[in-house]
């Protein structure tokens, strides 16, 4: 649509069941993969917010732990970022 979110990124459209099936099929989960009509109760999108510092130490400053990187809560790394 050309609209941007508060961070200046393109707005993500709400996914449909067919969108998810297309991705699953393309990743080898089977070409005959299907979803029973009416069985999907909730479906949404998210952006992965993964970033990392360029330099861990400079002068007398050294970054460690979640100060130097963060992960999407989906992956389970850095769980304190997801709660």
C-alpha positions in Angstrom: 0.0 0.0 0.0 3.0 2.3 0.3 2.2 3.2 3.9 4.9 3.2 6.5 4.9 2.2 10.2 6.2 4.3 13.1 9.8 3.2 12.3 9.5 4.1 8.6 9.2 0.5 7.5 6.5 -0.7 5.0 3.3 -1.8 6.8 2.9 -5.6 6.8 -0.4 -6.9 5.5 -2.3 -9.4 7.6 -1.3 -12.9 6.5 -3.9 -15.4 5.2 -3.8 -19.2 5.7 -2.7 -19.6 2.1 0.3 -17.4 2.7 1.5 -19.6 5.5 0.9 -22.8 3.5 2.8 -21.4 0.6 5.9 -20.7 2.8 5.5 -24.2 4.5 5.3 -26.0 1.2 8.3 -24.1 -0.2 10.3 -25.2 2.9 9.7 -28.9 2.2 6.7 -29.6 4.4 4.9 -31.3 1.6 3.1 -30.2 -1.5 -0.2 -31.7 -0.3 0.0 -29.8 3.0 -3.4 -28.3 3.9 -5.3 -26.8 6.8 -8.8 -27.8 7.9 -11.2 -25.0 7.1 -12.2 -23.2 10.3 -9.3 -24.6 12.3 -7.2 -21.4 12.3 -8.2 -19.3 15.3 -5.5 -16.6 15.2 -2.9 -15.6 12.6 -0.7 -12.5 12.7 2.7 -11.2 11.5 5.8 -9.9 13.3 9.1 -8.3 12.4 12.3 -9.9 13.6 14.1 -7.3 15.6 17.6 -8.8 15.6 20.6 -6.5 15.9 24.2 -6.6 17.1 26.9 -4.1 18.0 29.7 -3.5 15.5 32.4 -3.4 18.2 32.3 -5.2 21.6 34.9 -3.1 23.2 36.4 0.4 22.8 38.7 2.1 25.3 37.5 1.3 28.8 34.0 0.2 27.7 33.1 -3.5 27.0 29.6 -4.7 26.1 28.5 -8.1 27.2 25.3 -10.2 27.4 22.1 -8.6 26.0 23.8 -5.2 26.0 25.6 -6.2 22.8 22.9 -8.2 21.0 19.3 -9.1 21.1 17.3 -11.9 19.4 13.7 -12.4 18.4 11.8 -14.1 21.3 10.6 -16.7 18.8 14.0 -18.3 18.7 14.3 -18.6 22.5 17.7 -17.0 22.7 17.9 -14.1 25.2 14.5 -15.0 26.7 14.6 -11.9 29.0 14.1 -9.8 25.8 10.9 -11.7 25.1 9.1 -11.4 28.4 
